Amino acid sequence: MLTKEIKTSALELNVIDRIHLAEIILDSLDKTDEQIEKIWVKESENRYQAYKEGRVKGIPLEQIRARIKK
């Protein structure tokens, strides 16, 4: 029942304090896995290098927007 008690207490806070509490909780959930981050950095570097070397072609933003709208 601790969760229910925390919820009740949190909802009694003023708006500013609830916002701060929400930010603290969200920040605690936003942890980056360093291993995954390293893998993505390497992947993005590889993709950029391939683009610079002409092994991959870019797609115009207008085309991407058109695909999204479909």
N, C-alpha and C positions, 0 to 999 in steps of 0.2 A: 504493500500500500504506500510505500515511500513515493512512488511516481505520482500517485494521486495527490498526496500532500504537497509535493513540489509544484505540481500543476496549479493547485488551489492557491498556494502562496504566490506563485509567479503572476497569476491573473489578478492578484490584488495590488500588484505594483503599478506605479503610474506609467504612462505611455513611454516616457524617456527611459526609465529603468527596464521596462520590458524589451525595448529595442536593444539596449546594451546587453541584456541577458541573451537575447536571440543571436546577437553578433558573436558573443562569447561561445555559445553552443555551436553555431555554424563554423566558426573558426576552428573549433576543436575537431570537427569532422573533416576539415579540408587539409588532411595530411597527405603529402606527396610521398609516394614510394620511390625512393632514390634509385633503385634498380630499374624500375619502369621508366623513370625520367631519363636516365642515361640511355636506355634503348631508344626512346623517342628522339632524343637529341641526335644520336648517331643516324637514325633513319632519316630525319629531316635534313641532316648534312648530306647524306647520300643522295637524297632526292634533289636537293639544290645543285649538287655537283653534276648530276645527270642532266638537269635542265641547262646548266651553263655549257655543258659539252654538247648539247643538242641531241642527246639520246632520248630525251622526253620533250614533248611540246606542251606549252601552256595552253590553257583554254580561256578565251575572252570572258570577262565577267558577265557580259550580256547573255552569253550562251548558258552560263551556269544559272543565272536568274531565270531564264526561260525554262530550263529543266526543272527547277524548283517549283515553278508555277504550275507545271503539268500535273 
